[in-house]
Amino acid sequence: MHNFNLIAANVALGFIICGLYLWFKTKGQDSVSPFIFLGLFICGSATLIQDERNFAFFFLVNLFWLPLAFDDYFTKSVSLQALLIATTATIATVFVFQENTLSYMVIWSSILLALRICVAVFETLFGKQLVGGADYIAAFALISSLKNNLLGYWLIFFSLLGILHAVKQNSQTAQIPLIPFMLAGWALTFAISSAGSS
């Protein structure tokens, strides 16, 4: 990708994040740290992508999920309507931009179903909800765009980011918003795989 296009696209991503910050600020959310975190992660990851088609896909997926990531960070929940719109838009974008999409989605659905069963067992043992329903839908939408061999990298990235957030919160009972960390992990994983394939 040409340097000018990359700079222009990163500036556009930066403007979108700044616009979201101003929008959330009007709703009484003054914390700037999640915007800086996701801004650095997404814009930094974007610099690794050299192919314009991959970058267009990367840009669209971030456009769909950034508002939900910030909403999840501040409220620990997301609107069902916004979640369904982002998921549908992401899956439609996956079908437009990628090959072998249906086979990947079947595999990811099976993995997420098995994961949901395991988590349900732990939730029963501990007597509390560990992962929200929206997190499974977001995970399905985000990982449906990744190749099979990238699931481990995505899990490692987003888990480490979530753990670091929990350590920073210094509270064992604090809820951890997963969608911002899933999106950041997805951005880094997708960008690294795109850089390796170009």
C-alpha positions, 0 to 999 in steps of 0.5 A, a space after each residue: 500500500 502506498 505510504 500516502 494511502 496508509 497515512 490517510 487511512 490512519 488519519 481517518 481511523 484517528 478521526 473516527 476514534 476522536 469522534 467517538 470520544 467526543 460522542 461518549 464525552 457528551 454521554 458523561 464518559 470522560 475517561 480518555 484511556 480506552 480511546 488512546 489504548 484502542 487508537 494506538 493498537 488499531 492505528 499501530 496494527 494498521 501500519 503492518 498491512 500493505 495490501 489495500 484489499 486487506 486494509 479496506 477489510 480491516 478498516 470496515 471491521 474496526 468501523 463496525 466494532 469500535 462503537 461497541 468496544 467503547 460502549 462495552 468498556 464504559 457500561 459493561 454491556 452493549 445494545 442488542 440492536 447495535 450488536 446484531 448490526 455489527 455482526 451482520 455487517 462483519 459477516 457480510 464483509 467477510 463474505 465479500 472480502 475473503 475465500 473459504 468463508 463458510 468452512 471457517 464459520 462452521 469450524 469457528 461455530 463448533 469451537 465457540 459452542 464447545 467453549 460455551 459448554 465449558 464456560 457454562 460448567 464453570 459458571 454453574 460451579 462458581 454460581 456467577 456469569 463469567 462471560 456475557 452472551 454478547 461476547 460470544 457473538 462478538 467473538 464469532 464475528 471477529 474470528 470468522 475473518 481469521 484463518 484457522 491457524 490464527 485462533 491461538 494468537 488471537 486468544 493469547 493477545 486478547 487474553 493478555 490484554 484483559 489480564 493486564 486490564 484486570 491487574 490495573 483495576 486491582 479488583 477481583 470482583 470488577 467486570 472486565 469488558 471483553 469486546 475492546 480486548 477482543 477487537 484489539 487482539 483481532 486487529 493485531 492478529 489480522 494485521 500480522 497475518 496480512 503482513 506475513 501474506 503480502 
